[in-house]
Amino acid sequence: MAGLARVLVHVRCGGAGGPARFGQSVTGAFCPAHEDAAVVSCGLDRGRFLLSDVAFPGSTTALLKRPSFCPAKHLGEKPELALPAELRGRGVAAGVAVLLQTSTGRILLTRRASTLSIFPNVWVPPGGHVELDEELLDVGLRELEEETGLRLEAGTFSWRMLGLWEGGDSSPERCLGVQARMCPSESEVSAYAWLEPPVLEAIAATEDGTESLGNGPSVLPATVGITELNNGSSSTTQLLTSTFLNTAPAKGEDVERVSTGTKFALRLWLQSLGERG
């Protein structure tokens, strides 16, 4: 799929619209400068992923959010002036991330390979870009299989969109034996972990760009079991729980942590569990 064209984000607000520009804050088109979230209508529309302030045929309502430290937010009204010439004509690609929930409430996160140029060693859900002629669910299922080796058959899961992140799709699986079916791609994944709800709640309570750690569980295990990959083999080891609670550094080198967008998705997931309960 690497050579296929990607679906780009289009924005329609106040009756006007067009392709989102690289460097433009998409969220900023729908909310005041001092805010970082807005409720929008979204969906695939004629080969594009459309975000709109009004509903359109086939659209879904979702929360769109950016981090408070989003670089595009701080580029000003004419971000193209701050970008290199070769980037000014680039659009914004749409992507899908899958929060895979087992019947026991565990969520799968994967650690990005250290050789990747973008966010190496950061923990994220499986996911990737939307290619032309793909439905959102199909993207999630494809990326899940490519990155982890897991293939979900029709009728074995249900799904819903959780939200939109500027930088959910959720697929709770009911069948057993998922761990035995894992076959991750080492070019993209260096480790994976099935995290228990208390650890997930603690991760969701940490918010990058703020001093507060939020109100997560007060009692957590000291370590979490993860599976690491190395030259075609895998081994189980323990990782300090505090690693999952790291926040994005304001400057300097990045650290091993859960991505900001993943924390947002986990908060929406926890909220959806409360609504169902």
Secondary structure, DSSP 8 states (H G I E B T S, - for coil): -TTS-B-EEEEEETTEEEE-BTTS-TGGGTS-TT--EEEEEEEEETTEEEEESS--TT-EEEEEE--TT-GGGGS-S-GGGGS-GGGTT-B-B-EEEEE-B-TTS-EEEEEE-TT-SSSTT-EE-SEEE-BTT--HHHHHHHHHHHHH-----TTSB--EE--EE---EE--B--S-TGGG----TTTEEEEEEE-HHHHHHHHH--TTSS---S--S---SEEEEEEEETTEEEEEEEEHHHHT----SSSS--S-B-HHHHHHHHHHHHHHHHH-
